[in-house]
Amino acid sequence: MSSTMDVSATQAVVAQRAHSAYPRGFGFRRWLRPSVWVPTAIVFAAVALLWELVALTNPYILPSLGAVVVTLLEDPAMYWQNFFITLQEVAVGAGAAIVLGYGIAVVMSEFEIVERALMPLIVLVMVTPVIAIAPALVVAFGFGMLPKYIITGIVVFFPVLVNSLAGLRSVDPRARDVFRTLHASRWEIFRDLRFPGSMPYFFAGLRISLPLAVVGAAVAEFVAAGTAAGLGSLVTTSAAQANLEVTWASIFMLCLMGVLLISVLAIVRKRVLWWSDGEPTAQ
C-alpha cells in the first residue's frame, strides 16, 4: 500500500474518531420541529409580556417594545450606519486576533518552550479588565479606530488561542505514530493531521469569541468614541440624554449583530466540518 493511501486512511480514522467523540449539535432541521422552537417562542413571549408590564408601570426604566420599533423605523439609516461602524471594528479586531491566536497556538504546540515563555504574559493580559486598559490605549493611540481594534482583539484572542492549542494537541497518538512511520515531515503532520484535528476546537473558540467581539467593540466605543460613532457610542449618548427608545434600539442592533455572527459561523462550520455533527467542550 502506498504512503498516500496510508495517509488518507489515517485522516479518515481521525475524522471518524472526532465524529463519534463529540455530542450531536443543533441542526436547522431540528429547529423546524415544534417541540424545539415552541418552548423558545413561549419564553420570548413571556419576556416580551413582562417587558411591556414593566414599561407600562415604570416608563422611566423601560420603553415599550412598540416605541423601540418605531424609533428603529423612523431613522433606520442612523442605526445601520452605526451598525456597520461597529461591525468594522469587530471584523478588523477579531479577524486579526483570530489569525494571531491560531498562529501562536501552532508555534506553542510545536515548541513547548514558547508556551512556557509566553503563556504567563498572555494570562496576565487576559485577567486584566479590558475596560481598565482602554483609557491607556486611547492615550497612546488617540481617539481613532486603532484603540477599538486593539480592545476588540484582546477580548477575542485568548479563547481562540486556548481552544486552538487544545485542538492541536488532541490528535490521536496512533495516527501520529503512523505518520512518523511513513517518515512524514513536521509540515505534513501539521497539514494532514494536526490542522484538521484542531478545527472542531477552533470553531468552538470562535463560538465564544465572536459574541465577545461585539462586547469588546461596544466597550471600546464607550471609552473611546472618537470621530466615528458606532452603536456603543450611540448607547452612551442616548442614555446620557435619557432617550431610552434610542438606547434600547441601539442595544437591539448590537444583539442582532451577535446573532448574525453566530449564524454565519454555524453555516461556515457546517460546510467546513462536514464530518462532525457536534462541537468539543470549550476549553
WOBELLIN-V900017 format. One line per field, one symbol per residue. psi: psi as a letter, one per 40 degrees, with the letter a starting at -180 (. if undefined). A space follows every 10 residues. Layout:
BEGIN
psi=???
END
This chain:
BEGIN
psi=hidddddddd ddddddddde diiiahiddd eehdeddddd dddddddddd dddddddgee dhiidddddd ddddgddddd dddddddddd dddddddddd dddddddddd hddddddddd ddddddehhd eddddddddd eaeadddddd dddddddddd ddddddddee ihdddddddd defiiddddd decddddedd dddddddddd dddddddddd dddgdadici dddddddddd efgddddddd dddddddddd dddddddddd ddgdeheaii hh.
END
